[in-house]
């Protein structure tokens, strides 16, 4: 079968070629996945109004948390699938596919129902006002099933990539994104459905993505596909999936909390424009992070398969190559913020004061991106080879262990020395990038035996 031959290539083909084949679709998928939110924001802003945009903004942290559940299952099942395919245990691989679907329903449906039952309270908790809550609620009522389908799609497209079809995984995401862009203006401008139109566009698009993903695993030509025996819940498989996926889940949840802490400090030392500058710098940084994570997603099936097959020389090669690519990406970001920072900020705003505040913000927040590339690569690598606790500590170190306290410590230090407290907030990000990389390097050294045969692979 074609897919079986593709997974065998993970054991024999040149590592650089494999990374290119797997990483390019993953990077494109990362970029495409952002189109849903961008398209909704553009069309809602143009066709509904400012309050609708405010209502949409209120829903974003909620959807990010739901998206985190998708990462919890999708990343965990894909990583475990690659390792088991390396061991050539195809019956076990089918059990992972079936159990990941069971887990998606067991977690996804209760989360969706809780959001419906406590919608007003949840929206008010995230900052909805009497004026904006009607828009936020109108959007959420329709989008929640779409978010469940997003969780399902994240799981299955990750498994499609892990079973040797990275290109197909990418095209399924591309089709959904294009459909969303087509439906948005029709529902908003032609049918006048308002903010609910954007929600319907996303929900329908994600439905198509989910159906295409399911069809892939129904086809008789797919060598890992849905089998009746695989749907029986197995607690050890649940545990494997959840432990590996816990790192991206906690990172997504932690990110929302850290943003809130940073915003509070920015308002204290710089006001609303500082928050806007932080948002712009984060947006630019997120493009670099999407590229880095996309490359890591390309690494994941190769590393997992090599680890499961005990091909440790190939495991070391794919780790080293991925690290070089991601550190190089970080260096490009550093060069850009050191040479043309004001131009990068001006791409998002024409406000002279915001450009003035945003220039040092983007420099301090991105200048150490090679270190971020190193940290993310290590976190994703250990996730790929079923070392969840190393991945969790590495992944959370920058935001939770370092950035959360540093965003309070650094501005206090700066102001006590008579310097600008806002610069202290920006510097906290720079310091944390370095500290996170140091911890990641220490954990890598401590766990260096993963590149040798002196370990037990379960």
C-alpha positions as CSV (number, residue, x, y, z in Angstrom):
1,X,0.0,0.0,0.0
2,X,1.2,3.5,-0.8
3,X,1.0,4.9,2.7
4,X,2.9,1.9,4.1
5,X,5.7,2.5,1.5
6,X,5.8,6.2,2.6
7,X,6.3,5.3,6.2
8,X,9.1,2.9,5.2
9,X,10.8,5.9,3.7
10,X,11.2,7.3,7.2
11,X,13.7,4.5,7.8
12,X,15.7,4.7,4.6
13,X,15.4,8.1,2.8
14,X,18.0,10.9,3.3
15,X,17.2,12.9,6.4
16,X,17.4,16.3,4.7
17,X,15.0,15.2,2.0
18,X,12.6,13.8,4.5
19,X,12.6,17.0,6.6
20,X,11.9,19.0,3.5
21,X,9.1,16.7,2.4
22,X,7.4,16.7,5.9
23,X,8.3,20.2,7.1
24,X,7.1,22.3,4.1
25,X,3.5,21.1,4.2
26,X,3.5,21.5,8.0
27,X,4.8,25.1,7.8
28,X,2.2,25.9,5.1
29,X,-0.5,24.3,7.3
30,X,0.6,26.4,10.3
31,X,0.3,29.6,8.2
32,X,-3.0,28.5,6.7
33,X,-4.5,27.7,10.1
34,X,-4.2,31.4,11.0
35,X,-6.3,32.3,8.0
36,X,-9.5,31.4,9.8
37,X,-9.1,34.1,12.5
38,X,-7.6,36.7,10.2
39,X,-10.4,36.3,7.6
40,X,-13.1,36.5,10.3
41,X,-11.5,39.7,11.7
42,X,-11.2,41.4,8.3
43,X,-14.8,40.7,7.1
44,X,-16.4,41.3,10.5
45,X,-14.6,44.6,10.8
46,X,-15.6,45.7,7.3
47,X,-19.2,44.3,7.3
48,X,-20.5,44.5,10.9
49,X,-18.6,47.1,12.9
50,X,-16.3,48.0,15.8
51,X,-18.4,46.4,18.5
52,X,-18.6,43.2,16.6
53,X,-14.8,43.2,16.5
54,X,-14.7,43.7,20.3
55,X,-17.2,40.9,20.7
56,X,-15.0,38.6,18.5
57,X,-11.9,39.6,20.6
58,X,-13.6,38.4,23.7
59,X,-14.1,35.0,22.2
60,X,-10.5,34.5,21.2
61,X,-9.1,33.3,24.6
62,X,-12.0,30.9,24.9
63,X,-11.3,29.4,21.5
64,X,-7.6,29.3,22.2
65,X,-8.4,27.1,25.3
66,X,-10.7,24.8,23.2
67,X,-7.9,24.7,20.6
68,X,-5.6,23.6,23.3
69,X,-7.7,20.5,23.8
70,X,-7.2,19.8,20.1
71,X,-3.4,20.1,20.6
72,X,-3.6,17.8,23.6
73,X,-5.1,15.0,21.6
74,X,-3.7,15.7,18.2
75,X,0.0,16.1,19.1
76,X,-0.1,13.3,21.6
77,X,-1.7,10.8,19.2
78,X,0.5,11.7,16.2
79,X,3.7,11.4,18.3
80,X,2.7,8.1,19.7
81,X,1.6,6.9,16.2
82,X,5.1,7.6,14.8
83,X,6.8,5.7,17.5
84,X,4.6,2.7,17.1
85,X,5.0,2.7,13.3
86,X,8.7,2.6,13.9
87,X,8.2,-0.5,16.0
88,X,6.0,-1.8,13.0
89,X,3.1,-2.7,15.3
90,X,0.3,-1.8,13.0
91,X,-2.5,-3.3,15.2
92,X,-1.3,-1.0,18.0
93,X,-1.3,1.9,15.5
94,X,-4.9,1.2,14.6
95,X,-5.8,1.2,18.3
96,X,-4.2,4.6,18.7
97,X,-6.3,6.0,15.7
98,X,-9.5,4.6,17.2
99,X,-8.8,5.6,20.7
100,X,-7.8,9.1,19.7
101,X,-11.3,9.5,18.2
102,X,-12.9,8.2,21.3
103,X,-10.9,10.6,23.4
104,X,-11.8,13.5,21.1
105,X,-15.5,12.9,21.8
106,X,-15.0,12.2,25.5
107,X,-13.2,15.6,26.0
108,X,-14.6,17.7,23.2
109,X,-18.3,17.3,23.7
110,X,-18.3,18.0,27.5
111,X,-16.2,21.2,26.9
112,X,-18.6,22.3,24.2
113,X,-21.7,21.7,26.5
114,X,-20.1,23.5,29.4
115,X,-19.5,26.6,27.2
116,X,-23.2,26.5,26.1
117,X,-24.5,26.1,29.7
118,X,-22.3,28.9,31.2
119,X,-21.8,31.1,28.2
120,X,-22.8,34.4,29.7
121,X,-20.6,33.9,32.8
122,X,-17.6,32.8,30.7
123,X,-17.9,35.7,28.3
124,X,-18.2,38.2,31.2
125,X,-15.1,36.6,32.8
126,X,-13.1,37.3,29.7
127,X,-14.1,41.0,29.6
128,X,-17.5,41.2,27.8
129,X,-19.5,44.3,28.4
130,X,-23.2,45.0,28.0
131,X,-22.5,46.3,24.5
132,X,-20.2,43.6,23.3
133,X,-21.7,40.5,24.9
134,X,-24.5,40.2,22.3
135,X,-22.0,40.0,19.5
136,X,-19.7,37.6,21.4
137,X,-22.7,35.4,22.3
138,X,-24.1,35.4,18.7
139,X,-20.7,34.3,17.4
140,X,-20.2,31.6,20.1
141,X,-23.6,30.0,19.7
142,X,-22.6,29.0,16.1
143,X,-18.8,28.6,16.4
144,X,-18.8,26.0,19.3
145,X,-19.6,23.0,17.1
146,X,-17.0,24.3,14.6
147,X,-14.4,24.4,17.4
148,X,-15.3,20.8,18.2
149,X,-14.7,19.9,14.6
150,X,-11.4,21.9,14.7
151,X,-10.4,19.6,17.6
152,X,-11.3,16.5,15.5
153,X,-9.5,17.9,12.4
154,X,-6.3,18.7,14.4
155,X,-6.2,15.2,15.6
156,X,-6.8,13.5,12.3
157,X,-4.6,15.7,10.1
158,X,-1.8,15.2,12.6
159,X,-2.3,11.4,12.2
160,X,-2.4,11.7,8.4
161,X,1.0,13.4,8.6
162,X,2.3,10.8,11.0
163,X,1.2,7.9,8.8
164,X,3.2,9.2,5.8
165,X,0.9,11.7,4.0
166,X,2.1,15.2,5.0
167,X,1.0,16.7,1.6
168,X,-2.6,15.4,2.0
169,X,-2.7,16.8,5.6
170,X,-1.7,20.2,4.2
171,X,-4.2,20.2,1.4
172,X,-7.1,19.3,3.7
173,X,-6.3,22.4,5.8
174,X,-5.9,24.5,2.6
175,X,-9.3,23.5,1.3
176,X,-11.0,24.4,4.6
177,X,-9.2,27.8,4.7
178,X,-10.1,28.7,1.1
179,X,-13.7,27.7,1.7
180,X,-13.8,29.9,4.8
181,X,-12.5,32.9,2.8
182,X,-15.2,32.4,0.1
183,X,-18.1,31.9,2.5
184,X,-17.3,34.8,4.8
185,X,-18.2,37.7,2.4
186,X,-21.2,35.7,1.1
187,X,-22.7,35.2,4.5
188,X,-21.8,38.7,5.8
189,X,-22.2,41.0,2.8
190,X,-24.7,39.1,0.6
191,X,-26.9,37.3,3.1
192,X,-26.4,39.9,5.9
193,X,-26.0,37.4,8.6
194,X,-23.7,39.6,10.6
195,X,-21.2,38.2,13.0
196,X,-23.0,34.9,13.0
197,X,-22.2,34.7,9.2
198,X,-18.5,34.5,10.0
199,X,-19.2,31.8,12.6
200,X,-21.2,29.8,10.0
201,X,-18.4,30.2,7.4
202,X,-15.8,28.8,9.9
203,X,-18.1,26.0,11.1
204,X,-19.0,24.8,7.6
205,X,-15.3,25.0,6.5
206,X,-14.2,22.9,9.5
207,X,-17.0,20.4,8.8
208,X,-15.6,19.9,5.3
209,X,-12.1,19.5,6.8
210,X,-13.3,17.0,9.3
211,X,-15.2,15.0,6.7
212,X,-12.1,14.9,4.4
213,X,-9.9,13.8,7.3
214,X,-12.3,11.0,8.2
215,X,-12.6,9.8,4.6
216,X,-8.9,9.3,4.5
217,X,-9.0,6.8,7.3
218,X,-12.1,5.0,5.8
219,X,-10.4,4.4,2.4
220,X,-9.5,0.7,2.0
221,X,-6.1,1.8,0.4
222,X,-5.1,3.5,3.6
223,X,-2.9,1.0,5.5
224,X,-3.8,2.5,9.0
225,X,-7.5,3.0,9.0
226,X,-10.6,2.7,11.2
227,X,-11.1,-0.8,12.4
228,X,-13.9,-2.1,14.7
229,X,-11.5,-3.5,17.3
230,X,-9.7,-0.1,17.6
231,X,-12.7,1.7,19.1
232,X,-12.6,-0.1,22.4
233,X,-11.3,2.4,25.0
234,X,-7.8,1.5,26.3
235,X,-6.7,3.4,29.3
236,X,-3.0,3.0,28.6
237,X,-3.4,4.5,25.1
238,X,-5.4,7.4,26.7
239,X,-2.5,7.9,29.1
240,X,0.1,7.8,26.4
241,X,-1.7,10.4,24.3
242,X,-2.5,12.8,27.1
243,X,0.9,12.7,28.6
244,X,2.6,13.5,25.3
245,X,0.0,16.1,24.4
246,X,0.1,17.8,27.8
247,X,3.0,20.0,26.9
248,X,1.3,21.9,24.0
249,X,-2.0,22.0,26.0
250,X,-0.4,23.6,29.0
251,X,1.6,26.0,26.8
252,X,-1.6,27.2,25.1
253,X,-3.4,27.7,28.4
254,X,-0.4,29.3,30.0
255,X,0.0,31.7,27.1
256,X,-3.4,33.2,27.7
257,X,-2.6,33.8,31.4
258,X,0.9,35.3,30.7
259,X,-0.6,37.7,28.1
260,X,-3.0,38.9,30.8
261,X,-0.1,39.5,33.2
262,X,2.0,41.3,30.6
263,X,-1.0,43.5,29.6
264,X,-1.5,44.6,33.2
265,X,2.2,45.6,33.5
266,X,2.1,47.3,30.2
267,X,-0.9,49.4,31.1
268,X,0.8,50.3,34.4
269,X,4.1,51.5,32.8
270,X,3.0,52.5,29.3
271,X,-0.7,52.7,28.9
272,X,-2.9,51.4,26.1
273,X,-0.4,52.1,23.4
274,X,2.1,49.8,25.1
275,X,-0.5,47.0,24.9
276,X,-0.9,47.8,21.2
277,X,2.9,47.7,20.7
278,X,3.0,44.3,22.5
279,X,0.3,43.0,20.3
280,X,2.2,44.0,17.1
281,X,5.5,42.6,18.4
282,X,3.7,39.4,19.3
283,X,2.1,39.2,15.9
284,X,5.5,39.4,14.1
285,X,7.0,36.9,16.6
286,X,4.1,34.5,16.0
287,X,5.0,34.2,12.3
288,X,8.5,33.1,13.3
289,X,7.1,30.7,15.9
290,X,4.6,29.3,13.3
291,X,7.6,28.5,11.0
292,X,9.6,27.0,13.8
293,X,6.7,24.8,15.0
294,X,5.9,23.8,11.4
295,X,9.5,22.6,11.0
296,X,9.2,20.7,14.3
297,X,6.0,19.1,13.0
298,X,7.9,17.9,10.0
299,X,10.6,16.5,12.4
300,X,8.0,14.7,14.6
301,X,7.1,11.7,12.5
302,X,10.8,11.2,11.4
303,X,12.1,11.4,15.0
304,X,9.3,9.3,16.4
305,X,9.7,6.6,13.8
306,X,13.5,6.6,14.2
307,X,13.1,6.3,17.9
308,X,10.6,3.5,17.7
309,X,12.8,1.7,15.1
310,X,15.8,2.3,17.4
311,X,17.7,4.0,14.5
312,X,19.5,6.4,16.9
313,X,22.0,7.7,14.3
314,X,19.0,8.9,12.2
315,X,17.4,10.3,15.4
316,X,20.4,12.4,16.1
317,X,20.6,13.6,12.5
318,X,17.0,14.8,12.3
319,X,17.3,16.6,15.7
320,X,20.5,18.3,14.6
321,X,19.2,19.4,11.2
322,X,15.9,20.7,12.7
323,X,17.8,22.6,15.3
324,X,20.0,24.2,12.7
325,X,17.0,25.3,10.5
326,X,15.1,26.7,13.5
327,X,18.1,28.6,15.0
328,X,18.7,30.0,11.5
329,X,15.1,31.2,11.3
330,X,15.6,32.9,14.7
331,X,18.7,34.6,13.4
332,X,16.7,36.0,10.5
333,X,14.2,37.4,13.0
334,X,17.0,39.0,15.0
335,X,18.6,40.6,11.9
336,X,15.2,42.1,10.9
337,X,14.5,43.6,14.3
338,X,18.0,45.1,14.5
339,X,18.0,46.6,11.1
340,X,14.4,47.6,10.2
341,X,12.3,47.5,13.4
342,X,10.3,50.7,12.6
343,X,9.4,49.4,9.2
344,X,8.1,46.1,10.7
345,X,5.9,48.1,13.1
346,X,4.8,50.5,10.3
347,X,3.4,47.5,8.5
348,X,0.7,47.3,11.2
349,X,0.1,51.0,12.0
350,X,0.6,54.5,10.8
351,X,0.4,56.0,14.3
352,X,3.8,57.7,14.9
353,X,3.6,57.3,18.7
354,X,2.7,53.6,18.4
355,X,5.6,53.1,16.0
356,X,7.9,54.9,18.5
357,X,6.8,52.7,21.4
358,X,6.7,49.5,19.3
359,X,10.2,49.8,17.9
360,X,12.1,48.9,21.2
361,X,9.3,46.5,22.0
362,X,9.8,44.3,18.9
363,X,13.6,44.6,19.3
364,X,13.7,43.3,22.9
365,X,11.0,40.6,22.3
366,X,12.5,39.2,19.1
367,X,16.3,39.8,19.4
368,X,16.9,36.5,21.2
369,X,14.7,34.4,18.8
370,X,17.6,32.0,18.0
371,X,17.3,31.0,21.7
372,X,13.6,30.5,21.3
373,X,14.2,28.4,18.2
374,X,16.5,26.2,20.4
375,X,14.0,25.9,23.2
376,X,11.0,25.1,21.0
377,X,13.0,22.5,19.0
378,X,14.0,20.7,22.2
379,X,10.4,20.8,23.6
380,X,9.0,19.4,20.4
381,X,11.7,16.8,20.0
382,X,11.2,15.3,23.5
383,X,7.4,15.3,22.8
384,X,8.1,13.4,19.6
385,X,10.0,10.6,21.4
386,X,7.6,10.1,24.3
387,X,9.5,12.1,26.9
388,X,6.5,14.2,28.1
389,X,7.9,15.6,31.4
390,X,11.0,16.9,29.7
391,X,8.8,18.4,27.0
392,X,6.5,20.0,29.5
393,X,9.2,21.6,31.6
394,X,11.1,22.8,28.5
395,X,7.9,24.1,26.9
396,X,6.6,25.9,29.9
397,X,9.9,27.3,31.2
398,X,10.0,30.5,29.3
399,X,6.4,31.6,30.0
400,X,5.5,30.2,33.4
401,X,8.8,29.7,35.2
402,X,10.5,32.8,33.9
403,X,8.3,35.4,32.1
404,X,5.5,35.4,34.6
405,X,7.7,36.5,37.5
406,X,10.2,38.5,35.4
407,X,7.5,40.8,34.0
408,X,7.1,42.1,37.6
409,X,10.7,41.9,38.7
410,X,12.4,43.6,35.8
411,X,10.3,46.8,35.7
412,X,10.7,47.2,39.4
413,X,14.5,46.9,39.1
414,X,14.5,49.4,36.3
415,X,12.4,52.0,38.1
416,X,14.5,51.6,41.3
417,X,17.5,52.5,39.2
418,X,15.7,55.5,37.8
419,X,15.3,53.9,34.3
420,X,12.1,53.5,32.3
421,X,9.8,50.8,33.8
422,X,8.3,50.1,30.3
423,X,11.8,49.1,29.1
424,X,12.0,46.8,32.0
425,X,8.8,45.0,30.8
426,X,10.3,44.6,27.3
427,X,13.6,43.4,28.8
428,X,11.8,40.7,30.8
429,X,11.1,38.9,27.5
430,X,14.7,39.1,26.5
431,X,16.0,37.7,29.8
432,X,13.4,34.9,29.7
433,X,14.4,33.8,26.2
434,X,18.0,33.2,27.4
435,X,17.0,31.5,30.7
436,X,14.6,29.2,28.8
437,X,17.3,28.2,26.4
438,X,19.8,27.5,29.3
439,X,17.2,25.2,31.0
440,X,16.4,23.5,27.7
441,X,20.2,22.9,27.1
442,X,20.6,21.5,30.6
443,X,17.7,19.1,30.2
444,X,19.0,18.0,26.8
445,X,22.4,17.3,28.3
446,X,20.8,15.3,31.2
447,X,18.8,13.3,28.7
448,X,21.5,12.8,26.1
449,X,21.1,9.0,26.3
450,X,18.1,9.2,24.1
451,X,20.5,9.3,21.2
452,X,21.9,5.9,22.2
453,X,20.6,2.4,22.6
454,X,21.0,2.5,26.4
455,X,17.3,2.9,27.2
456,X,14.0,1.1,27.2
457,X,11.5,2.1,24.5
458,X,7.9,1.4,25.5
